Amino acid sequence: MRPSLIVIGFMLLGQLSCSPDDADISPPEDDTSISPYFTDDPSISTLNGTWKVYCYENFATKTVEFKTHENSGGQDVIVEFDDTKDPNSFSGVKAINSFGGEFQYVSSREFKLKGVVSTLAGQPKWADEFDKVIFDGIYGDVTFTINNKMLCIWYFYGTKSVTLIKQ
């Protein structure tokens, strides 16, 4: 009986020691529906608001990346969209760098970026991943789904997405 208790104890200890202690954001246990099952609310027709990057998804490799201290340096990517101005503007911070520019709606669920300015010095991988979203938005239209809590931007020909949470 004792050897089996010791084995079970080691198994539990091993499971607990593998949990990410440095995770700044982890997926809620009851939220397994990120992008592929994201519920779009067609009544919301604007990107307006302040959003924080929650995760990146790659559908080709079937991977989801959440923020950790290792990939972000403890810094966030925050984006603000404002279509009440002419032209529509977006701006934000990517860890230690800033960015901004204009955007225009191409259709009800597509937009394109232009006039983008950004600094890139010494930023972590978490911010580098967001640059890929920005570059896709400059060179082509990116699509989005939105509800009252989350914004999902689909890029790289719809094979990747970034999910943001409303702040």
C-alpha positions as CSV (number, residue, x, y, z in Angstrom):
1,M,0.0,0.0,0.0
2,R,2.8,2.4,0.8
3,P,4.6,2.1,-2.6
4,S,1.4,3.0,-4.4
5,L,0.9,6.1,-2.2
6,I,4.4,7.2,-2.9
7,V,3.9,6.7,-6.7
8,I,0.6,8.7,-6.6
9,G,2.3,11.4,-4.6
10,F,5.1,11.7,-7.1
11,M,2.6,11.8,-9.9
12,L,0.7,14.6,-8.3
13,L,3.8,16.5,-7.5
14,G,4.9,16.2,-11.1
15,Q,1.6,17.5,-12.4
16,L,1.7,20.5,-10.1
17,S,5.3,21.4,-10.9
18,C,4.5,21.6,-14.6
19,S,1.9,24.3,-14.3
20,P,3.1,27.7,-15.7
21,D,3.9,29.8,-12.7
22,D,4.7,32.8,-14.8
23,A,1.5,32.9,-16.8
24,D,0.0,36.4,-16.7
25,I,-3.2,35.4,-18.5
26,S,-4.5,31.9,-18.7
27,P,-7.6,30.8,-20.5
28,P,-10.7,30.6,-18.3
29,E,-11.6,27.0,-17.6
30,D,-15.2,27.6,-18.8
31,D,-14.0,29.4,-22.0
32,T,-12.9,26.8,-24.6
33,S,-14.4,28.8,-27.5
34,I,-11.7,31.1,-28.8
35,S,-11.7,31.8,-32.6
36,P,-13.1,28.9,-34.4
37,Y,-16.2,28.9,-32.1
38,F,-16.2,32.7,-31.5
39,T,-19.8,34.1,-31.5
40,D,-20.0,37.1,-33.7
41,D,-22.6,39.7,-32.9
42,P,-23.6,41.3,-36.3
43,S,-25.4,44.1,-34.5
44,I,-22.0,45.5,-33.4
45,S,-20.7,47.4,-36.5
46,T,-17.7,49.2,-34.9
47,L,-14.3,48.4,-33.6
48,N,-14.4,51.4,-31.3
49,G,-12.9,50.8,-27.9
50,T,-9.7,49.8,-26.1
51,W,-8.7,46.2,-26.4
52,K,-5.9,44.0,-24.9
53,V,-4.4,41.0,-26.7
54,Y,-5.5,37.8,-25.1
55,C,-4.1,35.1,-27.4
56,Y,-2.7,34.3,-30.9
57,E,-3.9,31.3,-32.8
58,N,-2.4,29.5,-35.7
59,F,-4.9,27.2,-37.4
60,A,-2.3,25.5,-39.6
61,T,-0.4,24.2,-36.6
62,K,-3.4,24.1,-34.3
63,T,-1.7,26.1,-31.6
64,V,-2.8,28.8,-29.3
65,E,-0.3,31.1,-27.5
66,F,-1.3,32.9,-24.3
67,K,0.8,35.6,-22.7
68,T,3.5,34.5,-20.3
69,H,6.3,36.5,-18.7
70,E,8.7,34.7,-21.0
71,N,7.1,35.7,-24.3
72,S,6.0,39.2,-23.1
73,G,8.4,40.4,-20.5
74,G,5.3,41.1,-18.4
75,Q,4.1,43.7,-20.9
76,D,0.8,44.0,-22.7
77,V,-0.3,44.8,-26.2
78,I,-3.1,47.4,-26.0
79,V,-5.0,48.7,-29.1
80,E,-7.5,51.6,-29.3
81,F,-9.8,51.9,-32.3
82,D,-11.8,55.2,-32.9
83,D,-14.0,55.6,-35.9
84,T,-15.7,58.7,-34.6
85,K,-12.9,60.8,-36.3
86,D,-12.3,61.4,-39.9
87,P,-10.1,59.5,-40.8
88,N,-10.7,56.5,-38.5
89,S,-7.7,56.0,-36.2
90,F,-6.1,53.3,-34.2
91,S,-3.2,53.5,-31.7
92,G,-1.6,51.6,-28.9
93,V,1.3,50.2,-27.2
94,K,3.2,46.9,-27.9
95,A,5.1,46.2,-24.7
96,I,7.6,49.1,-24.7
97,N,6.8,50.5,-28.1
98,S,4.0,52.5,-29.6
99,F,2.1,52.4,-32.9
100,G,-0.7,54.2,-34.6
101,G,-2.3,55.0,-37.9
102,E,-5.6,55.0,-39.8
103,F,-8.0,52.3,-40.7
104,Q,-11.0,52.1,-43.0
105,Y,-13.8,49.6,-43.1
106,V,-13.8,47.7,-46.4
107,S,-17.0,45.9,-45.6
108,S,-19.1,45.2,-42.5
109,R,-16.5,42.7,-41.2
110,E,-13.2,43.7,-43.0
111,F,-10.8,46.6,-42.5
112,K,-7.5,47.8,-43.9
113,L,-4.8,49.8,-42.2
114,K,-2.8,52.7,-43.7
115,G,-0.4,55.4,-42.6
116,V,0.9,53.1,-39.9
117,V,3.8,54.2,-37.7
118,S,5.5,52.0,-35.2
119,T,8.6,51.6,-33.1
120,L,10.1,48.2,-32.8
121,A,13.2,48.5,-30.5
122,G,13.8,45.7,-28.1
123,Q,10.2,44.4,-28.0
124,P,9.4,40.8,-26.8
125,K,7.9,38.1,-29.0
126,W,4.4,38.9,-27.8
127,A,4.7,42.3,-29.5
128,D,6.4,40.9,-32.6
129,E,3.4,38.7,-33.2
130,F,1.1,41.7,-33.2
131,D,3.3,43.3,-35.8
132,K,2.4,40.5,-38.1
133,V,-1.3,41.5,-37.7
134,I,-0.4,45.1,-38.5
135,F,1.5,44.2,-41.6
136,D,-1.3,42.0,-42.9
137,G,-3.7,44.9,-42.3
138,I,-1.5,47.2,-44.4
139,Y,-1.0,44.9,-47.4
140,G,-4.4,43.3,-47.4
141,D,-7.8,43.4,-45.8
142,V,-8.2,41.6,-42.5
143,T,-11.5,40.3,-41.3
144,F,-12.9,40.4,-37.8
145,T,-15.6,39.0,-35.6
146,I,-16.8,40.9,-32.5
147,N,-19.1,40.7,-29.5
148,N,-19.4,42.8,-26.4
149,K,-16.4,41.2,-24.7
150,M,-14.0,40.0,-27.4
151,L,-12.6,41.0,-30.8
152,C,-11.1,38.4,-33.1
153,I,-9.0,39.6,-36.0
154,W,-8.3,37.0,-38.7
155,Y,-5.1,37.6,-40.8
156,F,-2.5,35.8,-43.0
157,Y,-5.3,34.6,-45.4
158,G,-7.4,33.5,-42.5
159,T,-4.9,31.0,-41.2
160,K,-4.1,33.0,-38.0
161,S,-6.0,35.1,-35.6
162,V,-5.5,37.3,-32.6
163,T,-8.1,37.6,-29.9
164,L,-8.4,40.7,-27.9
165,I,-10.5,41.5,-24.7
166,K,-12.4,44.7,-24.3
167,Q,-10.9,46.9,-21.6
